[in-house]
Structures are given as C-alpha cells and as structure tokens.
Amino acid sequence: MKNLLLVSLTIISLCCHAAPTEAYKNPSLPVETRVEDLLGRMTLQEKIMQLQNRGINHNLDGTFHGMSTGTVHEMNMNAHDCAVLMRDMQQYLKTNTRLGIPAITCCEGIEGLIQGGCTIFPHALAQSSTFNPALIERMTRAAGEEAHAIGIHQILSPVLDIARELRWGRIEETFGEDPYLIAEMATAFINGYQHYDITCTPKHFVAHGSPSGGLNCAGVAGGPRDMFSLYLYPFRKVIDRTAPWSVMSCYSSYDGVPVTGSHYYMTDVLRGDLGFKGYVYSDWGSVERLEVVHHAVASKKEAARKALLAGIDVNIDDAYNTLEEQVKQGLINEADIDRAVRRVLTTKFALGLFEKVYPPVEDVDKVVRSKEHQDIAKQVADESIVMLKNTGILPLNTKAYKRIAVVGPNGNQTVMGDYSWVYGDTKEGITLLQGLKNALPKASITYTEGCDWWSQDTTHIQDAVKAVQESDVAIVAIGTRSTYLARNPQNQTSGESFDLSSLELPGAQQQLLEAVKATGKPLVVAFISGKPLAMPWVKENADAVLVQWYGGEKQGQSLADVIVGKVNPSGKLNVSFPRSTGNTPCFYNYNVTDRESIYDGGGSPTHPDRHYIFDKPEALWSFGEGLSYTTFSYEDSHVNRNTYSASDTIAVNVTVKNTGEVAGKEVVQVYVRDIVSSVATPKQQLKAFEKVSLKAGESKNITLKIPVDELALYDEAMRRVVEPGDFEIQVGGASNSIAHRHTITVK
C-alpha cells in the first residue's frame, strides 16, 4: 500500500509539471504555433479588445470588465506607484480574464520615462547634437533599466521626423535635419532599450515633420522621390537594423493622402518595401481624424474600417469599438480582425509577456534616478552643448570677471521640454544660475530676469541693465520654453502644437540683448531652446554663443561647467540656424538645383541684390558646426581606392590632430556629392561620422566606411540605383568646413 501511494504521488507530481494542455501557454513551442492556438480560442469581442489601448488606474474592473486589452498606458503616477499598478494589472488579467492574456504596457520615453521620479535625460535634439551614438545607447540602456523595473514593455519613441520646417513646434523631439544622422542616433536609442526586451516605437510614420506652414498635423507636400529618398530613409535603416515590434502612424497627410488611412503607406510600403514585422500603433486620435480632420470618411465607423484595412492594428481612440458590429454586418471580414490581432499577439509572445517575471517593486527605488543614471544624464548634457562663437572670453577668467550678472528668462529656470514628467519646476533640475554658483562658490553672481520668454513686457529690462552695469560680465540666457502638452502648459513657445509664425526671438528678448550690449560689458549668450531661431544680431554682437537643446535635469550644471572650462564643448549642430524666418527652409543638404545654379550671393539692407534682395540664402550657422576650447587639424586623408563597384565599401582614412593646449573631442564628418546625376541630388550628404577624443598635441588615424549602396538615388522611373560616374568624398569638421576632397568613380 505504501509503494502504491508513492507511485500515485509520483504520477500526480509528473502531471503537475507536464506541458499545459493549451499550446499558447507552452513557452517551448514556436511563437507562431502559440499565436494560432490562442487566436483560435478567442471570441470576436476578445479579439477586438486586443486592438485597443486603455489608460489604466487602480479601478481594474472598471477598466477591463474582465477582458484583456492590447495595450495600456499610465502617465501620471510616480515610478514606484506605477510599478505596483503594473503588477496588479497583469495579475488581474492573468486571473480575472478567461484566457489570461497580458497587456503591453506603453510609456513615453524620449528623454527618460514620463513616470514621476525617473531620470530626466536631455531631449532628443540634444541627444543627437552629441554626435555620439554609443553614449546615447548607454543613456537608453539606463532608461531601459528603469522601465524594466517599473514593468514597461514598449517605449513610444524615438521620433524619426526630419527637422526641415523650423516653425514646427516639435523640432525638439527630433534628431535634427539629416536623415543619415537620424538613422544612426535612432538605431543606438532603440538598441539601448532593447537590451531589456523592451520594444521602441519609431514615429511618426511617415513624413509628419514638414507640415504646411509649420502647423502641427498639417498636410505635407511632396512626391514619391522625396518620400523614398528622404522621409523613408531613417525608417528603412532603423527597421532593418533593430526590427522594432511597433511603429506609430502619423496624423498628417502626404500629397493629400491621409497616411493613417492609406493601405499603400501602412501596408505596401511599411510591410512590403520596408519589411516591418510588428504591429502598428495609431497616434492618439489619428483614426478618428480621418473623419473629423481629413474628412476622408463620413463617420467614425468608416474611419475605423478604413484604418484597420490600411494596416493600423491598435487604436488609441474609441473608433474600434465599432468593429464588432461591422463584422456582424458583413462590412469587415473576421479575417481582417484576425490579421491585426495576430500581429499584436505575436509581439506579446516575442516580448515574453506570458512568462514575464517582474523584479520586486522595492527594486524600483534602487534603480530609478540612481547616481549612475544621473551621471549619464550629465555626460549627455555635457557633450550636447554647441559653442558657435567665442572671441576668447570663454572659458571665463574668474580672476578678471569676478562679478557675474546672469540675466534673461531662462537663467533661473530648468526647461525639460515636451514629454518630460517635470514642467515648470526648477527643483527637479539644476538651473544655469545654480550651476554657476556650484561651479564658482566664491564668485559674486546675481540674477535678474529682465523680461519673460514670451510677452512684449519691457518694464523690467532696466533692472537687468542695472545689474549688468554693476558686474564685470553678462551671461544672458534666452530661448524658448516647452512643457508636457497634457499638463496645462501656459505661454509655451515650443513643443507639440505650439508652432511659431516667426522665428525671431519671442517676446522682448531681443530688446533685452540690445540693452545689455549697450552697457559695454562683455556679453555671453546662452541660447536654451527646443529649436533654432533667427539670431544674426547675436552672431554679430555677442562675445560668445552657447547652444543648449533642453539638457535634462543636469542642464544648468553642464552649461556652467562649459562656461568656466570644466567641460570642453564638443557638440555639433544637427540642425541649421536660419538668418530670418524668410530664410527657411535652410537645411544644409539642399539639392544643387535649388540654389547653386541661381545663387548670386544675395543682398543686404544697404546693398540690395538678386536672390534674397536684402539677405543671403545660406544658413546663419550650418549643420555640423561647433567650436571647442582647442583646435583640430585634418592632416592627411585618402580613400582605399579610386574605382568601385556597387557592392563595394568606400574606406575613408583621415588623420586628425589636436593642435591646441587642452584635451578635446572632435566629430570627424564625411559627406558625399554625386557630381553628375540623372535627377536632382543634394549638394552634399552626410554618410559617416565619428567622435574622436584627443589629448593636447595628440594625433589619431581613423577609418570611416561607406557602402557604395549609400550613393543610390531614385531615378526618373523611381528605381533605386547607384548610377555609374564620379562622386566627391568630402572630409572635415562641418558641412561648411571641408578639409579634404577625393573624387571616386563607380562603375
């Protein structure tokens, strides 16, 4: 009897550890098998719930009503409380729903997570101006560690829009004006998060960032060549290299076609041409806008149908609530629902959500905003600052300049930018004023705002003038302000839906600058902004100009450390500065046909001439520019050979020397020009870069590689080809500072 009992217990034990009878619960089976098994068990209503997003709180019954959804988001809680909610929610879905399907948890994460208390890293424009992809991968790996601890599976970034329309408010969210640089930075950004099996969401697919008039969500003009050569370039590269499981659609239309409702863009191009395998996540309200904005359909019901059939898998508004009725009415086939659900479930299995084991909630407080992560935020901020002018006043000689007047609306205010959890609160970051006090504890430093960042009120400019007159040097902090869109922003001059009709300095900031200059005291301009503005007066009159694109929680310390010389600036412009609003667009990589064949040099207010009668067509400061406290020389350069085939790789060799007296970092840039082409091609196009650290007097020899395939164009018949002929390889420290040129031939 004893032996029989032992055998029975053994059989029971084996049964308990046997593979589950439901194939979808068996992690040893292929993802495809698990998806099809689960899909076959689902009701129509359960399927449609997988195509929807829910904002969640602790009222889980009220949110889910016993049925799992595709994705969820929470954007108001602090990190610890959000982690508790995420675990409670997943447990609820596992035990209180029929099939126990977990949800994909989504979060904004462009400059660190939007959950309160998370590390606030510099914004995307600042990330890219470092020209250091390896550093940005470290940054998002740190952010990914925080996301993993909280229980986040999907980051709703990065933005792959191209910053060519500077009036657009969302310039700060981009990686700049160059498609190659965007692709390189986005690849690094995604790789960092993916270390923790977190998928990113490249957006906004596609061509969203060049809206008519610079107005957010307005239509984008263009043809197929612009689409494939320019707007699709970073998406193609990023999808090929990182295989993200999600992509976000856009609000806008392209050449009159609403992209969210376009089967051609969302399926033929995205899935067919670009090879995307994941699911498409609609931007907030983009499906409903097919009816209420684009007027492409007559009802919400039609909007849902059009979007689903186009290839939008998860919708963020409530239009997809109509899908069940539409299937029953025969307006949509259930197979169309299944196709979208299959993509969502595939993502959930691929991310391991059914077997996910979350770290203890206590780990959140150990990981989030750790010293290590704050140090990374500081390094990114350090390397992002761009010095555009320096007559020798910087680094500041504190023996000569003992009394420092900080003036201007951004002098004692942190500006984190849109999609940060902080808005208008200097306590969560270091301001320039505090940074200077930290860097110079014995110096006499005063602060006077002088004017605000947006209004025409000049009544306090004289207060600033008085403060400067009593000091040895003036540091004037000007620029724009931006805070998270959904958190009651006021008087913003940058950010989502806050677009500018004029690119001149907002408010009375120009008057403030001129009044300070009139004192005769040295003038250092700290431009803290989410986009370039037209500042020819600043270029002509300031003794030094520093640019900081929203530098995260350590922004003021980094800027102060550059001013006093503790940090040697190494950032480069990733977006060109216009000379005026009418000077836009002013991106560096314009087609030769657009300027060179007609450009006579331009005029000036005192000497009018052709082609901008009173101005010049080129940028005020151009892509790639950025000074250092040391100097660099490009002493030698050559290519590995002169003739190539389409399958070859060009190896560009260059020796760079630090010819100054302090250590510094230089960004070596390689551009390409197609000398003769059957269609219009850019004057020059960035195709390789590398950031090099050099000690004083040190030389380094580096090799940068360019696949010949990168020289391809779309010809008259829209075929992607590398046309045989000559190309110029340009090597230098900026788009307008080329040290060596080589001519190669492709056969």
Secondary structure, DSSP 4 states (H G I P E B T S, - for coil): -HHHHHHHHHHHHHHHTSPPSSGGG-TTS-HHHHHHHHHHH--HHHHHHTTBEEE--S-HHHHHTT---SEEE--SSBHHHHHHHHHHHHHHHHHHSSS----EEEE--TTS-SSBTS--PPPHHHHHHTT-HHHHHHHHHHHHHHHHHHT--EE---B------TTSGGGGGS--S-HHHHHHHHHHHHHHHHTTT-EE--B-BTTTTS-GGG-TT--B---HHHIIIIIHHHHHHHHHHH--SEEEB-S-EETTEEGGG-HIIIIIIIIIIS---SEEEPPTTTTTHHHHTS--SSSHHHHHHHHHHHT--BBSSSGGGGHHHHHHTTSS-HHHHHHHHHHHHHHHHHTTGGG--PPPTHHHHHHTT-HHHHHHHHHHHHHH-EEEEESS--S--TTT--EEEEESTTTT-----TT-S--S-GGGS--HHHHHHHH-TTSEEEEE--S-SSS---TTHHHHHHHHHTSSEEEEEEE-----TTS---S-SSSTT---S--SPSTTHHHHHHHHHTTTS-EEEEEEESS----HHHHHH-SEEEEEE--GGGHHHHHHHHHHTSS------SSPBPSSGGG----S--BHHHHTTT------SSS--SSSTTS-SS-SB-TT--B-SS-EEEEEEEES-SEE-TT-EEEEEEEEEE-SSS-EEEEEEEEEEESS-SS--BS-EEEEEEEEEE-TT-EEEEEEEEEGGGG-EE-TT--EE--SEEEEEEEEEETTEEEEEEEEEE-
